[in-house]
Amino acid sequence: MAAGLMQQKDADIVRVKVRAKSGGSIDLQVLDISAGGCMVDFHGSAARPGERVLVTLPGLSALPGDLVWAEDGRAGIAFEAPLHETVLSRLEGLMGR
């Protein structure tokens, strides 16, 4: 039974590719998302708050944004333009919400 729960949890993980202007890109787990941005697991990224980034969410083209904060292995990214409510609903569904 525990294995089944673990599989379900893994299925609810949404990953985002973040490319910093300073170079390089990294795949990060999305911890929370809203129309205006997302919170990601930020371990291992060299980007710094205030930096412009390109964010590629599942099924979407790269979206410009800003890395707003980074603390305790998490970071907040503000999208330049808000996500459409249909897109947001689909992503929330992928996250099991």
KEKE-3310 file (N, C-alpha, C; in steps of 0.2 Angstrom, whole numbers, plus 5000, padded with zeros to 4 digits):
npx = (5004:5010:5019:5010:5005:5016:5019:5008:5011:5023:5017:5011:5020:5026:5037:5048:5057:5070:5078:5092:5097:5110:5116:5115:5103:5090:5081:5067:5057:5040:5032:5022:5009:5002:4992:5001:5014:5026:5032:5047:5057:5073:5086:5102:5103:5110:5105:5100:5091:5081:5086:5082:5073:5069:5055:5049:5035:5026:5020:5020:5026:5042:5041:5044:5051:5054:5066:5061:5063:5073:5076:5080:5081:5071:5062:5054:5046:5041:5029:5030:5019:5002:4996:4984:4968:4963:4975:4981:4972:4974:4988:4987:4979:4988:4996:4989:4978)
npy = (4994:5006:5008:5011:5023:5031:5031:5038:5050:5054:5055:5067:5077:5091:5098:5111:5120:5131:5144:5154:5171:5173:5162:5144:5131:5123:5110:5111:5107:5111:5118:5126:5135:5149:5161:5172:5167:5156:5144:5136:5121:5125:5120:5119:5128:5142:5154:5171:5181:5194:5192:5190:5177:5163:5153:5137:5128:5113:5109:5122:5136:5145:5156:5173:5179:5185:5181:5182:5179:5169:5157:5146:5134:5135:5145:5160:5164:5176:5178:5187:5190:5185:5168:5161:5157:5144:5137:5138:5130:5117:5115:5115:5103:5094:5094:5088:5095)
npz = (5000:5004:4993:4983:4987:4986:4972:4968:4973:4967:4954:4955:4954:4947:4935:4931:4919:4921:4915:4917:4915:4917:4912:4908:4913:4923:4929:4940:4954:4955:4968:4972:4963:4955:4946:4944:4947:4953:4966:4968:4971:4975:4976:4971:4961:4952:4950:4955:4967:4959:4946:4929:4921:4911:4910:4908:4908:4909:4893:4888:4880:4883:4897:4901:4916:4933:4946:4961:4975:4986:4997:5010:5002:4993:4981:4973:4959:4948:4935:4920:4913:4918:4920:4909:4915:4912:4908:4921:4928:4922:4926:4940:4941:4937:4947:4957:4963)
capx = (5000:5014:5021:5005:5004:5022:5018:5003:5014:5027:5014:5009:5026:5027:5044:5049:5064:5072:5085:5094:5101:5118:5118:5113:5096:5090:5074:5066:5050:5035:5029:5015:5008:4997:4992:5006:5020:5027:5037:5050:5062:5078:5092:5107:5103:5115:5102:5100:5085:5082:5088:5077:5073:5064:5052:5046:5031:5024:5016:5020:5033:5046:5038:5049:5049:5059:5067:5059:5066:5076:5077:5079:5080:5065:5062:5048:5047:5035:5029:5030:5012:4999:4994:4977:4965:4963:4982:4982:4968:4977:4994:4985:4977:4994:4999:4984:4974)
capy = (5000:5012:5009:5014:5030:5034:5031:5043:5056:5055:5057:5074:5081:5095:5100:5117:5121:5138:5146:5161:5176:5172:5155:5138:5130:5118:5107:5111:5104:5116:5117:5129:5139:5154:5164:5176:5165:5149:5143:5130:5118:5129:5117:5118:5133:5147:5161:5175:5186:5200:5190:5188:5170:5160:5147:5133:5124:5107:5110:5129:5139:5148:5162:5177:5181:5187:5177:5187:5178:5163:5156:5139:5129:5137:5151:5162:5167:5180:5178:5193:5190:5180:5163:5160:5152:5137:5134:5137:5124:5111:5114:5113:5097:5089:5094:5084:5099)
capz = (5000:5004:4987:4979:4989:4983:4965:4967:4975:4961:4948:4956:4954:4941:4935:4927:4917:4923:4912:4920:4910:4918:4908:4911:4914:4928:4930:4947:4956:4957:4975:4972:4957:4954:4939:4944:4948:4956:4970:4966:4975:4972:4978:4966:4956:4953:4949:4961:4967:4955:4940:4924:4920:4907:4914:4904:4911:4904:4888:4887:4878:4888:4899:4904:4923:4938:4952:4966:4982:4987:5004:5013:4997:4989:4977:4970:4952:4946:4928:4917:4911:4921:4916:4908:4920:4909:4909:4928:4931:4920:4930:4946:4940:4936:4954:4961:4967)
cpx = (5004:5017:5016:5004:5011:5022:5013:5007:5019:5023:5011:5014:5026:5034:5044:5056:5065:5078:5086:5098:5108:5120:5115:5105:5096:5082:5073:5058:5046:5032:5023:5015:5002:4997:4998:5013:5020:5032:5040:5055:5069:5085:5096:5107:5107:5112:5101:5094:5086:5084:5082:5078:5068:5062:5048:5042:5028:5019:5015:5026:5036:5042:5044:5046:5055:5060:5066:5063:5069:5078:5076:5078:5074:5066:5055:5050:5040:5035:5028:5022:5008:4997:4986:4974:4964:4969:4983:4979:4971:4983:4992:4982:4983:4997:4995:4980:4967)
cpy = (5006:5013:5013:5022:5034:5035:5037:5050:5058:5057:5064:5079:5085:5098:5106:5118:5129:5139:5153:5165:5175:5166:5149:5137:5124:5116:5107:5109:5110:5114:5120:5134:5143:5157:5169:5174:5158:5149:5136:5128:5121:5126:5116:5123:5139:5154:5164:5179:5192:5198:5188:5181:5168:5154:5143:5127:5119:5110:5117:5131:5143:5155:5166:5179:5183:5182:5182:5186:5171:5162:5149:5134:5130:5144:5153:5166:5170:5180:5185:5195:5184:5174:5163:5155:5145:5133:5133:5131:5118:5110:5112:5105:5092:5089:5090:5089:5099)
cpz = (5000:4997:4982:4980:4986:4976:4964:4968:4969:4955:4949:4956:4947:4941:4930:4925:4918:4919:4914:4914:4910:4914:4912:4912:4919:4928:4938:4948:4957:4963:4975:4966:4958:4947:4938:4945:4951:4961:4968:4972:4972:4974:4971:4960:4957:4952:4956:4961:4963:4948:4935:4922:4914:4910:4909:4908:4906:4899:4885:4884:4884:4890:4902:4912:4927:4944:4958:4973:4982:4994:5006:5008:4993:4986:4974:4964:4950:4938:4926:4915:4915:4917:4915:4913:4918:4910:4916:4931:4929:4924:4937:4946:4940:4943:4959:4966:4965)
residu = (MET:ALA:ALA:GLY:LEU:MET:GLN:GLN:LYS:ASP:ALA:ASP:ILE:VAL:ARG:VAL:LYS:VAL:ARG:ALA:LYS:SER:GLY:GLY:SER:ILE:ASP:LEU:GLN:VAL:LEU:ASP:ILE:SER:ALA:GLY:GLY:CYS:MET:VAL:ASP:PHE:HIS:GLY:SER:ALA:ALA:ARG:PRO:GLY:GLU:ARG:VAL:LEU:VAL:THR:LEU:PRO:GLY:LEU:SER:ALA:LEU:PRO:GLY:ASP:LEU:VAL:TRP:ALA:GLU:ASP:GLY:ARG:ALA:GLY:ILE:ALA:PHE:GLU:ALA:PRO:LEU:HIS:GLU:THR:VAL:LEU:SER:ARG:LEU:GLU:GLY:LEU:MET:GLY:ARG)
# end
